[in-house]
Amino acid sequence: MELLKKRLANLLTIKSLVTVVLTAVFAALALRGTISGADFLTVFTVVVAFYFGTQAEKVQK
């Protein structure tokens, strides 16, 4: 139960919220046809790679 609380607290950090919101916005734009799927994929890949890259770096330190 404590692990679940800790993971939920980590999910609510600013960086995580920005990642989730940015993903949702770009997904909505792609579904509406405002941006192409390729553009969405590019932005999403960069954001997710940065997010998980910084998470992996924190674990290694």
C-alpha positions as CSV (number, residue, x, y, z in Angstrom):
1,M,0.0,0.0,0.0
2,E,2.8,2.4,0.8
3,L,4.4,1.7,-2.6
4,L,1.2,2.6,-4.3
5,K,1.0,5.9,-2.4
6,K,4.6,6.7,-3.2
7,R,4.0,6.0,-6.9
8,L,0.8,8.1,-6.9
9,A,2.7,11.0,-5.3
10,N,5.4,10.7,-7.9
11,L,2.9,10.8,-10.6
12,L,1.6,14.2,-9.4
13,T,4.9,16.0,-9.7
14,I,5.0,18.9,-12.1
15,K,7.1,17.1,-14.6
16,S,4.7,14.2,-14.7
17,L,1.7,16.4,-15.0
18,V,3.3,18.4,-17.9
19,T,4.1,15.1,-19.7
20,V,0.5,13.8,-19.3
21,V,-1.1,17.1,-20.3
22,L,1.2,17.5,-23.3
23,T,0.5,14.0,-24.4
24,A,-3.3,14.5,-24.1
25,V,-3.1,17.8,-26.0
26,F,-1.1,16.5,-28.9
27,A,-3.2,13.3,-29.0
28,A,-6.4,15.5,-29.3
29,L,-4.8,17.6,-32.0
30,A,-3.7,14.5,-34.0
31,L,-7.2,13.0,-33.7
32,R,-8.8,16.3,-34.9
33,G,-6.4,16.4,-37.8
34,T,-4.8,19.7,-36.8
35,I,-1.4,18.1,-36.8
36,S,-0.2,15.0,-38.6
37,G,0.4,11.7,-37.0
38,A,4.1,12.0,-37.8
39,D,4.3,15.3,-36.0
40,F,2.5,13.8,-33.0
41,L,4.8,10.8,-32.9
42,T,7.9,13.1,-33.1
43,V,6.8,15.3,-30.2
44,F,5.5,12.4,-28.1
45,T,8.8,10.5,-28.6
46,V,10.9,13.4,-27.5
47,V,8.7,14.1,-24.4
48,V,8.6,10.5,-23.3
49,A,12.3,9.9,-23.9
50,F,13.2,13.0,-21.9
51,Y,10.8,12.0,-19.1
52,F,12.0,8.4,-18.8
53,G,15.6,9.5,-19.4
54,T,15.5,11.8,-16.4
55,Q,13.7,9.1,-14.3
56,A,16.4,6.5,-15.1
57,E,19.1,9.1,-14.3
58,K,17.6,9.7,-10.9
59,V,17.5,5.9,-10.1
60,Q,21.2,5.5,-11.0
61,K,22.4,8.3,-8.7
